[in-house]
């Protein structure tokens, strides 16, 4: 019988007490349960960082890669076995800094995977230096006089690059987070869910209270298919409010599998019967 214990890992959790990653982990587990996904039916992929430890704390198929390199293996896994649900879960530094190039090109390909980005606006694993999403002027462990660069706006980048599902949630609202994860998993194509996640040790600015006082849910009259309005909402961040919900949704863009000349036939590469001798012809061409 499928229950929360089906996803229970025996690994000791190495996050700080009060870290927003705990509620994200619980939200992921409950989402998987409500979706009826068994551990063998999905793969959790991550790079390096505190958020990237999440797959270790789940009983599931897991690929833990290099810093900023979570998306390439995730895409490869989906290409080889189209029947698996593939979920990438990493932090803002991993996803938008070192992984920024892959982030953009996965959007362009529209590979049918989910990317959950735990955005705490700081590098939590490496002791608190500014990340791509750290606010300008923020004093950090490395920027003693404050960061002097403008922060990156990943949601605006995703919308402008053609992402088909762009959402934001908050680790302090687990029910909302679960709904966003479930909607993302059920979406056909690339789905980005950015999760605002307080770092209780290294980010003393963007605290739980700071987020709680500013986040608000998009109302039922909001149209996520209106791209212009989505840009406006993506630009809202700070004292004027931070909208959470599905900011942008495009449902008619072909996925990578539907566009690729081989994959669109419906073939599952995993099922092909390959033998080493079949590569001899290709190897001999280089001799």
N, C-alpha and C positions, 0 to 999 in steps of 0.2 A: 504494500500500500504506500502510495506517495504522500509524504508529509514533510515537515520542515527538517526532520532528522535525516531525510534522504540526502540533504545537501550539507550535512554536518561534517566538518573536517576536524581531525585530531591535532592539527598544528596549533601551537600557542600563538595567540594574537599579540603582535608587537607594536601596537599603536598606543599613543598616550591616552590616559583616561580623559574622557570628554571630547575626544576627536570625533569630528563629523563623519569619519569613515565608518564608524560602528553602525550608525543608522542607515548609511548607504548599503552596507553589507546586508543588514537585516531586510532592507527594502528589496534588494535584489533577490534574496532567498524567497521572500513572500511573493514576489512577482512571478518567479519561476514556478512556484507551487500553484498559483492561481491560473497560470497559463497551461498547467499540466505537463510541463517539460521534465522528463526524467534526466538524470545526470549524463546518460550516454547520448542524449539528443542535442546537446549543445556544447560549445567550446568557449572557455573564457581565456582571452588573450590580453597580455599586458606588456609594458616595457619595464622601466625601472623607476622606483620612487615609493613613497608611503602608500599612495593610492594603488600603485601597481602590485602591491602585495595582496590585494583583494582576492585574486584567484586561488592563492594558497589556502585561504580560509573557507573554501568551498569544496565539496566533494563533486568533482566534475572533470571533464577533459580540460586540460590546461596547457597553454603555451606561454611561458614567461621569457620574453626576448630581451633585446638590448635597449638601452636608453633611447627613446624616441623612435623605436623601430617596431612598434606593436602592429601597425597597420599592414606592412608587407606580408608577414606570415598569416595574419587574419584573412587578407584577401586570397592568399594562396590556398588556405584551408577551405574557404568557400568555393573557390574555383574547382578544387579537386573533389569535394563532396558537397554538392548543392543542397543535400537534404539536412545538413547540420545547421542549427542556429549558431551564429558566430557573434559573440559580444566582446568588444574591446573595452577595457576599463583601466584608465590611467589618469594621472594628474595633469594640471595645466602646463607645467614645465615639459613633461614628457610628450604631451599631445600637441602643444602649440609652439614650443621652443625647438627642441631637437627634432620633433616629429612634424614640424609645420609644413614641410614640403610634401610629405606623405598625406597629411591632412587634406591639402588642396587637391592633390591628384586622385585621392580616393573619391572625393566629391565629384570630380570630373568623370570618373569611370562609373559612378553610381553602383558600386558593388553592394550587394544585398547583405549588409552587416550593420550592427548597432555599435555606436561609439559613446560610451559613458565617460565624461570628463569630470573628475572631481576637482573643482576649481576653488582652491583656497587662497589664490592670489599671492603665493609665496612658494619657494622651494623648501618643503618641509623636511625631506630626507637629508639634505646637505646643509642644514643648520641656518636656514632663513634668509638667504639672499633673494633679491628681487627676481620674479618670474616674468614672463611676457605679459601677464595680466595684472601685475602690481601697479597700483595707482601712482601717478606722478607725484613726487614729493614725499613718498612713503619712506620713513627711516627704517633701514633693515640692518642685519648683522654685517653686511658688506658695504651698503650704501649709507655711510655715516652721516652724510649731509642730505640724504634723501635721494630717491631715484630721480633722474633728470630726463627720462624718456617717457613719452606718452604710452599708456597701456594699449595692448592689442585688443581689438574687438572681434573675437572669433565668430560670434553669431552673425555680424554684418559680413564678414568674409565668407562664411558658409552660404548665406543667402545670395550674395553677389556671384559666387562661384557655381551656383546651380544646385545646391543641396536640396533634396526632395523632402526632408523632414528635419526641422530645426526647432528644438525645444529647450526650455530651461526649467529647472526645479530647485528645490532647497532641501538640504539634508534634515532641516528642522521640521519638515512637513512630510512625514513618511507616506501618508496616504496619497498625497499629490505625486510624490516621487514614484510610487508604485504604478500609478495610472500612466505617467509619462513613459516608464520603462515598458509597460505592457503595450502601449500604443506603438512605441518604437520597434519592439520585437515583431509586431504584427504588420508593420509597414513594409511594403515591397520597394526595396532600394535602400540607399544609405540613409541612416537615421542618426542624427547627433542629439544627445541629451547632455547639456551642460548642467552640472549640479553644484550649486553654491555650498561650500563646505568649510566651516571654520577650522582654522589651525590654532589650537589653544595655547601652543607654546611660542611659535615664532611670528604669528601675525596678531598683534595687539590692536590693530585698527579695525579690520574686517572680522569682528567677533560675531558670536551667535546673536547677541542683541542688536548689533549693527545691521545684520541681514534681516532679522525679525522685524525691526522697525521700518524697513524699506520695501521688502518684497510684497507684491500684491498679485492676485490671480487675474488673468485675463478674463473678462466677463463673457457671457454666452453670446453676446452680440458681435464679438470680435470675429473677423473673417480671416483665418490663417492663409487663405489662398490669395489674399491681396498683398502682392509683393511690396508695393510702396509702403503700405501700412506696417508690414513686417520690418522693413528697414527702420522706420520710426521707433518701433518698440525695441529693436535691437540696440538702438542708440541710447535708450533710457537706462541709466545706471548711476545710482548715487542718491543724493538727498531728495531728488525729484521722484524717486521710486524705482523699483526694479521689477519688471513684469515677469511672471513665471507662467508657464503653459506652453502650448504649441504656437510658436511665433510664425512659422511658415510651413506650408504643406503643399507638395506637388505630387499628384498621383498618376500622371500619365507619361512620365519620362521612362524610357526603356532602361532596364537594369543592365549591368555588364553582361550577364548571362544571355539576355535577350538580344544584345547588340553584337556579341562576339560571333564570328563566322563558324566556329566549331561548337562552342557551348550552347548556342541557340537551338541546336538540334535536339537538346534535351539529354544528351549523353552525360553520364556521371563518370568523370575521369577515373575515379576510384575503382569502377567496375571493369575497366579495360584490362584485358589479359595480356600483360607485357612480359616479354622474356629478354634477358640481356642480349641474346643474339640478334634481336630486332634492331639494336642500335649499331650493329656492325656496318651496315650500309652508310649510315651517317658518318661514322668514324672514318671509314675508308675514303670518304670524299676529301678528307683533310690530309691524307697521306701522300 
